[in-house]
């Protein structure tokens, strides 16, 4: 019986066997480093300023809507969309978000092999001596052409690429939170500046009305002086009061101009090309529900979400650092054509290929990997602390503005009574002066008190609007009530 012929596997298949044996290991590989667990927070069961609130968690992806429409101001409604389009801080945050997206895509590319192509052509010649002086030397020349495709791949055995993608994705989400926070901050700044500008317009209107009354008082005083019933000092006091009030009205223009410039910057315009017509603020604040604001409003804070996502990214970076402890496997291969001329590329002897696999492991690096891992762990601990501090700071911001609204409302109520009393006192003093029972100094004092109380009332109203806007910002940009009624 003839012996069976031994079949030898092609060299390519023999090289592929160990590579195929590694495939299940590649598929079953796990990611080194700790899996992410959201840091725990010791939050109070309720807010100090409103017992109806409960602890919150970030929900920054929910739509906030046009929260500024709660104030019912057409001019403000027209300005707000320009923040998202033209504000340069928002544009910078948007660019950072796109950069974070690109970094995530860059990390994800590590899952795939690298493929390259090469092509070259060479021409060479050489000469050899024939051994005979008469024959001289023999010169030979030739050319060669080569075309090859190569590929290399490093399987993600230890999850390094997965952790890098995880970190990149968390960083991308953090940048999205930064973008939302930048938009909200610019919108809140615009609303705050806008309402203060309208308060200034109201102050100017108040002083204008006061000036009308002072002009009448000065005219009456001058007539009585001409009649010999009052002294020159009374006329001087009336004139001084009038001029001082005119100076105060002019001075308001400084702050108004600066606020207008600030608003121009927020909507992305040059100050010289932007102006707002005078329109005194005549509206009431939207009411805060007595039972407390919905707790899910605080859950929409984009800066909380961004801080939490940075914790997740730092956690993934620990896995990236730890993956350096393990060997890296690289698979490579190439195939191509080689010959003296292009016509020879179809012949089998001109076709070339290669397959390879290699393991690389650092034997000694002086503690570099350990230091990198410790640094990643420390960075993680720092982001956890920053996340908790962000949450605590946001809770403080909400508490501060809830307290401000509550206290300022009480102050406004008392101040309104003071304004009424001061107006009555000024009217009585003027009547008594005209009756000759008091000096003009009593009128000046009463009118100065009236102006001061009315100015204070407007200032309190401005602070209430500012606290209201800051509360909405603190709640992540959610409106807190229906539109206000116009006075």
The 8 nearest C-alpha neighbors of each residue, nearest first, counted from 0:
[[1, 2, 3, 4, 5, 6, 7, 8],
 [0, 2, 3, 4, 5, 6, 7, 8],
 [3, 1, 4, 0, 5, 6, 7, 8],
 [4, 2, 5, 1, 0, 6, 7, 8],
 [3, 5, 2, 6, 1, 7, 0, 8],
 [6, 4, 3, 7, 2, 8, 1, 9],
 [7, 5, 4, 8, 3, 9, 10, 2],
 [6, 8, 5, 9, 10, 13, 4, 12],
 [9, 7, 10, 12, 13, 6, 11, 5],
 [10, 8, 11, 12, 7, 13, 14, 6],
 [9, 11, 13, 12, 14, 8, 15, 7],
 [12, 10, 14, 9, 13, 15, 354, 353],
 [13, 11, 15, 14, 9, 10, 16, 8],
 [12, 14, 10, 11, 15, 16, 8, 9],
 [15, 13, 11, 12, 16, 10, 17, 354],
 [14, 16, 12, 18, 13, 17, 19, 11],
 [15, 17, 19, 18, 13, 14, 20, 12],
 [18, 16, 20, 19, 15, 21, 14, 13],
 [17, 19, 15, 21, 20, 16, 22, 14],
 [20, 18, 16, 22, 21, 17, 15, 23],
 [19, 21, 17, 18, 22, 16, 23, 24],
 [22, 20, 18, 24, 19, 23, 25, 17],
 [21, 23, 25, 19, 24, 20, 26, 18],
 [24, 22, 26, 25, 21, 27, 20, 19],
 [23, 25, 27, 21, 22, 26, 28, 156],
 [26, 24, 22, 28, 156, 23, 27, 154],
 [25, 27, 23, 24, 28, 22, 156, 29],
 [28, 26, 24, 25, 23, 29, 156, 22],
 [29, 27, 156, 25, 26, 24, 157, 30],
 [30, 28, 157, 158, 31, 27, 156, 26],
 [158, 29, 31, 157, 32, 159, 28, 161],
 [32, 30, 318, 157, 158, 322, 29, 321],
 [31, 318, 33, 317, 321, 30, 34, 315],
 [34, 32, 35, 318, 31, 314, 317, 315],
 [35, 33, 36, 32, 314, 315, 318, 31],
 [34, 36, 311, 314, 33, 37, 315, 310],
 [37, 35, 38, 34, 311, 33, 39, 314],
 [36, 38, 39, 35, 307, 311, 310, 383],
 [39, 37, 36, 40, 383, 307, 310, 387],
 [38, 40, 37, 41, 387, 36, 42, 383],
 [39, 41, 42, 38, 387, 390, 37, 43],
 [40, 42, 43, 39, 387, 44, 54, 391],
 [41, 43, 40, 54, 44, 45, 391, 55],
 [44, 42, 45, 54, 41, 46, 53, 47],
 [43, 45, 53, 54, 42, 46, 52, 50],
 [46, 44, 53, 52, 43, 50, 47, 54],
 [45, 47, 49, 48, 50, 52, 43, 44],
 [46, 48, 49, 45, 50, 398, 43, 52],
 [47, 49, 46, 398, 401, 402, 50, 291],
 [50, 48, 46, 291, 51, 47, 52, 45],
 [49, 51, 45, 52, 46, 47, 48, 291],
 [52, 50, 291, 49, 290, 53, 45, 292],
 [51, 53, 45, 294, 50, 46, 49, 291],
 [52, 54, 45, 294, 44, 55, 51, 46],
 [55, 53, 44, 42, 45, 43, 52, 56],
 [56, 54, 298, 297, 53, 295, 294, 57],
 [55, 57, 298, 58, 54, 297, 295, 299],
 [58, 56, 298, 304, 299, 59, 300, 303],
 [59, 57, 299, 298, 60, 61, 56, 300],
 [58, 60, 299, 301, 61, 57, 300, 304],
 [59, 61, 58, 62, 299, 301, 176, 57],
 [62, 60, 59, 58, 63, 299, 64, 298],
 [63, 61, 64, 60, 59, 299, 477, 65],
 [62, 64, 477, 476, 61, 65, 66, 475],
 [65, 63, 66, 62, 477, 476, 478, 67],
 [64, 66, 67, 68, 63, 478, 69, 477],
 [65, 67, 478, 68, 64, 477, 69, 476],
 [68, 66, 69, 65, 70, 76, 478, 75],
 [67, 69, 70, 71, 66, 65, 76, 72],
 [68, 70, 482, 67, 71, 481, 66, 478],
 [71, 69, 68, 482, 72, 483, 67, 285],
 [70, 72, 68, 69, 482, 73, 483, 67],
 [71, 73, 75, 74, 70, 76, 68, 69],
 [74, 72, 76, 75, 77, 71, 68, 78],
 [75, 73, 77, 76, 72, 78, 275, 79],
 [74, 76, 78, 77, 72, 73, 79, 190],
 [77, 75, 73, 74, 78, 79, 72, 68],
 [76, 78, 74, 75, 79, 73, 80, 81],
 [79, 77, 75, 76, 81, 80, 74, 266],
 [78, 80, 81, 76, 82, 77, 75, 186],
 [81, 79, 82, 83, 78, 77, 84, 76],
 [80, 82, 84, 266, 79, 83, 85, 78],
 [83, 81, 266, 86, 80, 84, 85, 79],
 [82, 84, 81, 80, 85, 86, 182, 89],
 [83, 85, 81, 82, 86, 80, 90, 266],
 [84, 86, 267, 82, 81, 266, 83, 87],
 [87, 85, 267, 82, 266, 89, 265, 88],
 [86, 88, 90, 89, 91, 85, 267, 265],
 [89, 87, 91, 90, 86, 92, 181, 185],
 [88, 90, 92, 87, 91, 86, 181, 182],
 [91, 89, 87, 93, 88, 92, 94, 86],
 [90, 92, 88, 94, 89, 93, 87, 95],
 [93, 91, 95, 178, 89, 94, 90, 96],
 [92, 94, 90, 96, 95, 91, 178, 89],
 [93, 95, 97, 91, 96, 92, 98, 90],
 [96, 94, 98, 92, 93, 97, 99, 91],
 [95, 97, 174, 93, 99, 98, 94, 175],
 [98, 96, 100, 94, 99, 95, 101, 93],
 [97, 99, 95, 101, 96, 100, 94, 102],
 [98, 100, 171, 96, 102, 101, 97, 95],
 [101, 99, 97, 103, 98, 102, 171, 96],
 [100, 102, 98, 104, 99, 103, 105, 97],
 [103, 101, 105, 99, 104, 100, 106, 167],
 [102, 104, 167, 106, 100, 105, 101, 168],
 [105, 103, 107, 101, 102, 106, 108, 100],
 [104, 106, 102, 108, 103, 107, 101, 109],
 [105, 107, 103, 164, 108, 104, 109, 163],
 [106, 108, 104, 109, 105, 164, 110, 103],
 [109, 107, 105, 110, 106, 111, 104, 112],
 [110, 108, 107, 111, 106, 160, 105, 112],
 [109, 111, 108, 107, 160, 112, 155, 154],
 [110, 112, 109, 108, 113, 152, 107, 153],
 [113, 111, 152, 151, 114, 150, 110, 153],
 [112, 114, 151, 150, 152, 115, 111, 149],
 [115, 113, 150, 149, 112, 151, 116, 148],
 [114, 116, 149, 148, 150, 113, 117, 147],
 [117, 115, 148, 147, 149, 118, 114, 146],
 [118, 116, 147, 146, 148, 119, 115, 145],
 [117, 119, 146, 145, 147, 116, 120, 144],
 [120, 118, 145, 144, 146, 121, 117, 143],
 [119, 121, 144, 143, 145, 122, 118, 142],
 [122, 120, 143, 142, 144, 123, 119, 141],
 [121, 123, 142, 141, 143, 120, 124, 140],
 [124, 122, 141, 140, 142, 121, 125, 139],
 [123, 125, 140, 139, 141, 138, 126, 122],
 [124, 126, 139, 138, 140, 127, 123, 137],
 [125, 127, 138, 137, 139, 136, 128, 124],
 [128, 126, 137, 136, 138, 129, 125, 139],
 [127, 129, 136, 130, 137, 135, 126, 131],
 [128, 130, 136, 131, 135, 134, 127, 137],
 [131, 129, 128, 132, 135, 134, 136, 133],
 [132, 130, 134, 133, 129, 135, 128, 136],
 [131, 133, 135, 134, 130, 129, 136, 128],
 [132, 134, 131, 135, 130, 129, 136, 128],
 [135, 133, 131, 132, 129, 136, 130, 137],
 [134, 136, 132, 133, 129, 131, 128, 137],
 [137, 135, 128, 127, 129, 126, 138, 134],
 [136, 138, 127, 126, 128, 129, 139, 135],
 [139, 137, 126, 125, 127, 136, 140, 124],
 [140, 138, 125, 124, 126, 137, 141, 127],
 [141, 139, 124, 123, 125, 138, 142, 122],
 [142, 140, 123, 122, 124, 143, 139, 339],
 [141, 143, 122, 339, 121, 123, 144, 140],
 [142, 144, 339, 121, 338, 120, 340, 122],
 [143, 145, 120, 338, 337, 339, 119, 340],
 [144, 146, 337, 119, 336, 118, 120, 338],
 [145, 147, 118, 336, 335, 117, 337, 119],
 [335, 148, 146, 117, 334, 116, 336, 118],
 [147, 149, 116, 334, 333, 115, 335, 117],
 [150, 148, 333, 115, 114, 332, 116, 334],
 [149, 151, 114, 332, 113, 331, 333, 115],
 [152, 150, 331, 113, 330, 112, 332, 114],
 [153, 151, 112, 330, 329, 154, 113, 331],
 [152, 154, 329, 328, 330, 155, 151, 327],
 [155, 153, 156, 152, 25, 328, 329, 110],
 [154, 156, 158, 157, 160, 159, 153, 25],
 [157, 155, 28, 25, 154, 158, 29, 24],
 [158, 156, 30, 159, 155, 29, 31, 322],
 [30, 157, 159, 161, 155, 160, 156, 29],
 [160, 158, 319, 162, 161, 157, 322, 163],
 [161, 159, 163, 162, 158, 109, 164, 155],
 [162, 160, 158, 164, 163, 159, 165, 30],
 [161, 163, 165, 315, 159, 160, 164, 319],
 [162, 164, 160, 166, 165, 161, 106, 167],
 [165, 163, 167, 161, 106, 166, 162, 107],
 [166, 164, 162, 168, 163, 167, 161, 315],
 [165, 167, 312, 163, 169, 315, 164, 168],
 [168, 166, 103, 164, 170, 165, 169, 163],
 [167, 169, 171, 165, 170, 166, 103, 164],
 [170, 168, 172, 308, 312, 166, 171, 167],
 [171, 169, 173, 167, 168, 172, 312, 166],
 [170, 172, 99, 168, 174, 169, 173, 100],
 [173, 171, 175, 169, 174, 170, 168, 176],
 [172, 174, 305, 170, 176, 308, 175, 171],
 [175, 173, 177, 96, 171, 176, 172, 178],
 [174, 176, 172, 178, 173, 177, 96, 171],
 [177, 175, 301, 305, 173, 179, 174, 178],
 [178, 176, 174, 180, 175, 179, 181, 305],
 [177, 179, 92, 175, 181, 176, 180, 93],
 [178, 180, 176, 182, 181, 177, 301, 183],
 [179, 181, 177, 183, 178, 301, 182, 302],
 [182, 180, 178, 184, 179, 183, 89, 177],
 [183, 181, 179, 185, 180, 184, 89, 186],
 [182, 184, 186, 180, 181, 185, 187, 179],
 [185, 183, 181, 187, 186, 182, 180, 188],
 [186, 184, 188, 182, 187, 183, 189, 181],
 [187, 185, 189, 183, 188, 184, 182, 190],
 [186, 188, 190, 184, 189, 185, 183, 191],
 [189, 187, 185, 191, 186, 190, 192, 184],
 [188, 190, 186, 192, 187, 191, 193, 262],
 [189, 191, 193, 187, 188, 192, 194, 186],
 [190, 192, 188, 465, 194, 193, 189, 187],
 [193, 191, 195, 189, 190, 194, 258, 188],
 [192, 194, 190, 196, 195, 191, 189, 197],
 [195, 193, 197, 196, 191, 192, 190, 198],
 [196, 194, 198, 192, 197, 193, 461, 199],
 [195, 197, 199, 193, 194, 198, 255, 192],
 [196, 198, 200, 194, 280, 279, 199, 195],
 [199, 197, 195, 201, 200, 196, 280, 461],
 [200, 198, 202, 196, 197, 201, 203, 195],
 [201, 199, 279, 197, 203, 198, 202, 277],
 [200, 202, 279, 198, 204, 199, 203, 280],
 [203, 201, 199, 205, 204, 200, 198, 206],
 [204, 202, 200, 206, 201, 205, 248, 207],
 [203, 205, 201, 207, 202, 206, 200, 208],
 [206, 204, 202, 208, 207, 203, 201, 209],
 [205, 207, 209, 203, 208, 204, 210, 248],
 [206, 208, 204, 210, 209, 205, 203, 211],
 [207, 209, 211, 205, 210, 206, 204, 212],
 [210, 208, 206, 212, 207, 211, 205, 213],
 [209, 211, 213, 207, 212, 208, 206, 214],
 [212, 210, 208, 214, 209, 213, 207, 215],
 [211, 213, 215, 209, 210, 214, 216, 208],
 [214, 212, 216, 210, 215, 211, 241, 217],
 [215, 213, 217, 211, 216, 212, 210, 218],
 [214, 216, 218, 212, 213, 217, 219, 211],
 [215, 217, 213, 219, 214, 218, 220, 212],
 [218, 216, 220, 214, 237, 215, 219, 213],
 [219, 217, 215, 221, 220, 216, 214, 222],
 [218, 220, 216, 222, 217, 221, 215, 223],
 [221, 219, 217, 223, 222, 218, 234, 224],
 [220, 222, 224, 218, 223, 219, 234, 217],
 [223, 221, 225, 219, 224, 220, 218, 226],
 [224, 222, 226, 220, 225, 228, 221, 229],
 [225, 223, 229, 227, 221, 226, 222, 228],
 [224, 226, 222, 227, 223, 221, 228, 229],
 [227, 225, 223, 224, 228, 222, 229, 221],
 [226, 228, 224, 225, 229, 223, 230, 222],
 [227, 229, 223, 226, 224, 230, 225, 435],
 [230, 228, 224, 227, 223, 233, 231, 220],
 [229, 231, 232, 233, 224, 228, 234, 227],
 [230, 232, 234, 233, 235, 224, 229, 221],
 [231, 233, 235, 230, 234, 236, 229, 237],
 [234, 232, 236, 231, 235, 230, 439, 237],
 [233, 235, 231, 237, 232, 236, 220, 221],
 [236, 234, 232, 238, 233, 237, 239, 231],
 [235, 237, 239, 233, 238, 234, 232, 240],
 [238, 236, 234, 240, 217, 235, 239, 233],
 [237, 239, 235, 241, 240, 236, 234, 242],
 [240, 238, 236, 242, 241, 237, 235, 243],
 [239, 241, 237, 243, 238, 242, 236, 244],
 [240, 242, 238, 244, 239, 243, 213, 237],
 [241, 243, 245, 239, 244, 240, 238, 246],
 [244, 242, 246, 240, 245, 241, 239, 247],
 [245, 243, 247, 241, 246, 242, 248, 240],
 [244, 246, 242, 248, 247, 243, 249, 241],
 [247, 245, 243, 249, 244, 248, 250, 242],
 [248, 246, 244, 250, 245, 249, 243, 251],
 [247, 249, 245, 246, 250, 251, 203, 206],
 [248, 250, 246, 247, 251, 252, 245, 253],
 [251, 249, 247, 252, 248, 253, 246, 254],
 [250, 252, 253, 249, 248, 254, 255, 199],
 [251, 253, 255, 250, 249, 254, 256, 248],
 [254, 252, 256, 251, 255, 250, 257, 249],
 [255, 253, 257, 256, 252, 251, 258, 250],
 [254, 256, 252, 258, 257, 253, 196, 259],
 [255, 257, 259, 253, 254, 258, 252, 260],
 [256, 258, 260, 254, 259, 255, 261, 253],
 [259, 257, 261, 255, 260, 256, 192, 254],
 [258, 260, 256, 262, 257, 261, 255, 263],
 [259, 261, 263, 270, 257, 258, 262, 256],
 [262, 260, 258, 264, 263, 259, 257, 265],
 [261, 263, 265, 259, 264, 260, 189, 258],
 [264, 262, 260, 268, 266, 261, 270, 265],
 [263, 265, 267, 261, 262, 266, 268, 260],
 [266, 264, 262, 267, 263, 86, 82, 261],
 [265, 267, 82, 81, 263, 86, 264, 85],
 [268, 266, 85, 86, 264, 265, 263, 87],
 [269, 267, 263, 264, 266, 270, 273, 272],
 [268, 270, 272, 271, 263, 273, 264, 267],
 [271, 269, 260, 273, 272, 263, 268, 264],
 [270, 272, 269, 273, 274, 260, 268, 263],
 [273, 271, 270, 269, 268, 274, 263, 260],
 [274, 272, 270, 271, 263, 269, 268, 275],
 [275, 273, 259, 276, 272, 270, 271, 263],
 [274, 276, 277, 259, 273, 278, 74, 196],
 [277, 275, 278, 274, 200, 279, 74, 197],
 [276, 278, 200, 275, 279, 197, 196, 201],
 [277, 279, 200, 276, 197, 280, 201, 275],
 [280, 278, 201, 200, 197, 281, 198, 277],
 [281, 279, 197, 198, 201, 282, 278, 200],
 [280, 282, 486, 279, 485, 283, 201, 278],
 [283, 281, 485, 486, 280, 484, 284, 483],
 [282, 284, 483, 484, 485, 285, 486, 281],
 [283, 285, 483, 286, 282, 464, 70, 467],
 [284, 286, 483, 480, 482, 481, 283, 287],
 [285, 287, 284, 480, 288, 483, 481, 479],
 [286, 288, 289, 480, 285, 479, 292, 291],
 [289, 287, 290, 291, 286, 292, 480, 479],
 [288, 290, 291, 287, 292, 49, 286, 51],
 [291, 289, 288, 51, 292, 49, 50, 287],
 [290, 292, 51, 49, 289, 288, 52, 293],
 [291, 293, 294, 288, 52, 479, 290, 51],
 [294, 292, 295, 296, 291, 52, 51, 297],
 [295, 293, 52, 296, 53, 297, 292, 55],
 [294, 296, 298, 297, 293, 55, 299, 56],
 [297, 295, 474, 298, 294, 299, 293, 477],
 [296, 298, 474, 299, 295, 300, 294, 475],
 [299, 297, 57, 56, 295, 58, 55, 296],
 [298, 300, 59, 58, 475, 297, 57, 296],
 [299, 301, 475, 303, 302, 298, 59, 297],
 [302, 300, 176, 59, 304, 180, 303, 179],
 [301, 303, 305, 304, 300, 180, 176, 306],
 [304, 302, 306, 301, 305, 300, 390, 307],
 [303, 305, 301, 307, 57, 302, 306, 176],
 [306, 304, 173, 176, 302, 308, 303, 307],
 [307, 305, 386, 309, 303, 308, 304, 302],
 [306, 308, 304, 310, 309, 305, 386, 303],
 [309, 307, 311, 169, 305, 173, 310, 306],
 [310, 308, 312, 306, 311, 307, 313, 173],
 [309, 311, 313, 307, 382, 308, 312, 383],
 [312, 310, 308, 314, 309, 313, 169, 35],
 [313, 311, 166, 309, 169, 315, 314, 310],
 [314, 312, 379, 316, 310, 315, 311, 309],
 [313, 315, 311, 312, 317, 316, 379, 310],
 [316, 314, 162, 312, 166, 318, 317, 313],
 [315, 317, 319, 313, 318, 314, 375, 320],
 [316, 318, 320, 375, 315, 314, 319, 32],
 [32, 319, 317, 321, 31, 315, 316, 320],
 [318, 320, 316, 159, 322, 317, 321, 162],
 [319, 321, 372, 317, 318, 322, 323, 371],
 [322, 320, 318, 323, 319, 324, 372, 317],
 [321, 323, 319, 324, 320, 159, 325, 157],
 [322, 324, 321, 325, 320, 368, 319, 326],
 [325, 323, 322, 321, 326, 368, 361, 360],
 [324, 326, 323, 322, 327, 360, 157, 321],
 [327, 325, 360, 359, 358, 328, 324, 323],
 [326, 328, 359, 358, 360, 329, 325, 153],
 [329, 327, 358, 153, 357, 154, 326, 359],
 [328, 330, 153, 357, 356, 152, 358, 327],
 [331, 329, 356, 152, 151, 355, 153, 357],
 [332, 330, 151, 355, 150, 354, 356, 152],
 [331, 333, 354, 150, 353, 149, 355, 151],
 [332, 334, 149, 353, 352, 148, 150, 354],
 [335, 333, 352, 148, 147, 351, 353, 149],
 [334, 147, 336, 146, 351, 350, 148, 352],
 [337, 335, 350, 146, 145, 349, 344, 351],
 [336, 338, 145, 349, 144, 350, 344, 146],
 [339, 337, 340, 143, 144, 349, 343, 344],
 [338, 340, 143, 142, 144, 343, 341, 337],
 [341, 339, 342, 338, 343, 144, 143, 142],
 [340, 342, 343, 344, 338, 339, 144, 345],
 [341, 343, 340, 344, 345, 338, 346, 339],
 [342, 344, 345, 341, 346, 340, 338, 349],
 [345, 343, 346, 342, 341, 349, 336, 338],
 [344, 346, 343, 347, 342, 349, 350, 336],
 [347, 345, 344, 343, 348, 349, 350, 342],
 [346, 348, 349, 350, 345, 344, 351, 343],
 [349, 347, 350, 346, 351, 344, 337, 338],
 [348, 350, 337, 347, 338, 336, 344, 346],
 [349, 351, 336, 347, 348, 335, 337, 344],
 [352, 350, 335, 334, 336, 349, 337, 353],
 [353, 351, 334, 333, 335, 350, 354, 332],
 [352, 354, 333, 332, 334, 355, 351, 11],
 [355, 353, 332, 331, 333, 14, 352, 356],
 [356, 354, 331, 330, 332, 353, 357, 14],
 [355, 357, 330, 329, 331, 358, 354, 328],
 [356, 358, 329, 328, 330, 359, 355, 327],
 [357, 359, 328, 327, 326, 329, 360, 356],
 [360, 358, 327, 326, 328, 357, 361, 329],
 [361, 359, 326, 362, 327, 358, 325, 324],
 [360, 362, 363, 359, 364, 326, 324, 323],
 [363, 361, 360, 364, 359, 365, 324, 326],
 [364, 362, 361, 365, 366, 367, 360, 368],
 [363, 365, 367, 366, 362, 361, 368, 369],
 [364, 366, 367, 363, 368, 369, 370, 362],
 [367, 365, 369, 368, 364, 370, 363, 371],
 [368, 366, 370, 369, 365, 364, 371, 372],
 [369, 367, 371, 370, 366, 372, 323, 324],
 [368, 370, 372, 366, 371, 367, 373, 321],
 [369, 371, 373, 367, 368, 372, 374, 366],
 [372, 370, 368, 374, 369, 373, 320, 367],
 [373, 371, 375, 369, 320, 374, 370, 321],
 [374, 372, 370, 376, 375, 371, 369, 377],
 [373, 375, 371, 377, 372, 376, 370, 378],
 [374, 376, 378, 372, 317, 373, 377, 379],
 [377, 375, 379, 373, 378, 374, 317, 372],
 [376, 378, 380, 374, 379, 375, 373, 381],
 [379, 377, 381, 375, 376, 380, 374, 382],
 [378, 380, 313, 376, 382, 381, 377, 314],
 [381, 379, 377, 383, 378, 382, 376, 384],
 [380, 382, 378, 384, 379, 383, 385, 377],
 [383, 381, 385, 379, 310, 384, 380, 386],
 [384, 382, 386, 380, 385, 381, 310, 379],
 [385, 383, 381, 387, 382, 386, 388, 380],
 [384, 386, 382, 388, 383, 387, 389, 381],
 [387, 385, 306, 383, 389, 384, 388, 307],
 [386, 388, 390, 384, 389, 385, 391, 383],
 [387, 389, 385, 391, 386, 390, 392, 384],
 [390, 388, 392, 386, 387, 391, 385, 393],
 [389, 391, 393, 387, 392, 388, 303, 394],
 [392, 390, 388, 394, 393, 389, 395, 387],
 [391, 393, 395, 389, 394, 390, 388, 396],
 [394, 392, 396, 390, 395, 391, 389, 397],
 [393, 395, 391, 397, 396, 392, 398, 390],
 [394, 396, 398, 392, 393, 397, 399, 391],
 [395, 397, 393, 399, 394, 398, 473, 392],
 [398, 396, 394, 400, 399, 395, 473, 470],
 [397, 399, 395, 401, 396, 400, 402, 394],
 [400, 398, 396, 402, 397, 401, 395, 403],
 [399, 401, 403, 402, 466, 397, 470, 398],
 [402, 400, 398, 404, 403, 399, 397, 405],
 [401, 403, 405, 399, 400, 404, 398, 406],
 [404, 402, 400, 406, 401, 405, 407, 399],
 [405, 403, 407, 401, 402, 406, 408, 400],
 [404, 406, 402, 408, 403, 407, 401, 409],
 [407, 405, 409, 403, 408, 404, 402, 410],
 [408, 406, 410, 404, 409, 405, 403, 411],
 [409, 407, 411, 405, 406, 410, 404, 412],
 [408, 410, 406, 412, 407, 411, 413, 405],
 [409, 411, 407, 413, 408, 412, 414, 406],
 [412, 410, 414, 408, 409, 413, 407, 415],
 [411, 413, 409, 415, 410, 414, 408, 416],
 [412, 414, 410, 416, 415, 411, 417, 409],
 [413, 415, 417, 411, 416, 412, 410, 456],
 [416, 414, 418, 412, 417, 413, 411, 419],
 [417, 415, 419, 413, 414, 418, 420, 412],
 [416, 418, 414, 420, 415, 419, 421, 413],
 [419, 417, 421, 415, 452, 416, 420, 453],
 [418, 420, 416, 422, 417, 421, 423, 415],
 [419, 421, 417, 423, 418, 422, 424, 416],
 [420, 422, 449, 424, 418, 423, 419, 417],
 [423, 421, 419, 425, 424, 420, 449, 418],
 [422, 424, 420, 426, 421, 425, 427, 419],
 [423, 425, 421, 427, 422, 426, 428, 420],
 [426, 424, 445, 428, 446, 422, 427, 423],
 [425, 427, 423, 429, 424, 428, 422, 430],
 [428, 426, 430, 424, 429, 425, 431, 423],
 [429, 427, 431, 442, 425, 430, 426, 424],
 [430, 428, 432, 426, 431, 427, 442, 433],
 [431, 429, 427, 433, 432, 428, 434, 426],
 [430, 432, 434, 428, 436, 433, 429, 437],
 [433, 431, 435, 437, 429, 434, 430, 436],
 [432, 434, 430, 435, 431, 429, 436, 437],
 [435, 433, 431, 432, 436, 430, 437, 429],
 [436, 434, 432, 433, 437, 431, 438, 228],
 [435, 437, 431, 434, 432, 438, 433, 430],
 [438, 436, 432, 435, 431, 441, 439, 428],
 [439, 437, 440, 441, 432, 436, 442, 435],
 [438, 440, 442, 441, 233, 432, 443, 437],
 [439, 441, 443, 438, 442, 444, 233, 236],
 [442, 440, 444, 439, 443, 438, 445, 428],
 [443, 441, 439, 428, 445, 440, 444, 429],
 [444, 442, 440, 446, 441, 445, 447, 439],
 [443, 445, 441, 447, 442, 446, 440, 448],
 [446, 444, 425, 448, 442, 447, 443, 424],
 [445, 447, 449, 425, 443, 448, 444, 442],
 [448, 446, 450, 444, 449, 445, 443, 451],
 [449, 447, 451, 445, 446, 450, 452, 444],
 [448, 450, 421, 446, 452, 447, 451, 422],
 [451, 449, 447, 453, 448, 452, 454, 446],
 [450, 452, 448, 454, 449, 453, 455, 447],
 [453, 451, 455, 449, 418, 454, 450, 448],
 [452, 454, 456, 450, 455, 451, 418, 449],
 [455, 453, 451, 457, 456, 452, 450, 458],
 [456, 454, 458, 452, 453, 457, 451, 459],
 [457, 455, 453, 459, 454, 458, 414, 452],
 [456, 458, 460, 454, 459, 455, 461, 453],
 [457, 459, 455, 461, 460, 456, 454, 462],
 [460, 458, 462, 456, 461, 457, 463, 455],
 [459, 461, 457, 463, 458, 462, 456, 464],
 [462, 460, 458, 464, 463, 459, 195, 198],
 [461, 463, 465, 459, 460, 464, 466, 458],
 [464, 462, 460, 466, 461, 465, 404, 467],
 [463, 465, 467, 461, 462, 466, 468, 460],
 [466, 464, 462, 468, 467, 191, 463, 469],
 [467, 465, 469, 463, 400, 464, 468, 470],
 [466, 468, 464, 470, 465, 469, 463, 471],
 [469, 467, 471, 465, 470, 466, 187, 464],
 [470, 468, 472, 466, 471, 467, 473, 465],
 [469, 471, 473, 467, 472, 468, 400, 397],
 [470, 472, 474, 468, 476, 473, 469, 477],
 [471, 473, 476, 469, 475, 474, 470, 468],
 [474, 472, 470, 471, 475, 397, 469, 396],
 [475, 473, 297, 471, 296, 472, 476, 477],
 [476, 474, 300, 299, 472, 473, 477, 297],
 [477, 475, 472, 471, 474, 63, 66, 183],
 [476, 478, 63, 66, 471, 475, 474, 296],
 [479, 477, 66, 480, 69, 471, 476, 67],
 [478, 480, 477, 287, 292, 471, 481, 285],
 [479, 481, 285, 478, 286, 287, 482, 69],
 [480, 482, 69, 285, 483, 479, 286, 478],
 [481, 483, 69, 70, 71, 285, 484, 480],
 [484, 482, 285, 283, 284, 70, 485, 481],
 [485, 483, 283, 486, 282, 482, 285, 284],
 [486, 484, 282, 483, 283, 281, 71, 482],
 [485, 282, 281, 484, 283, 483, 280, 284]]
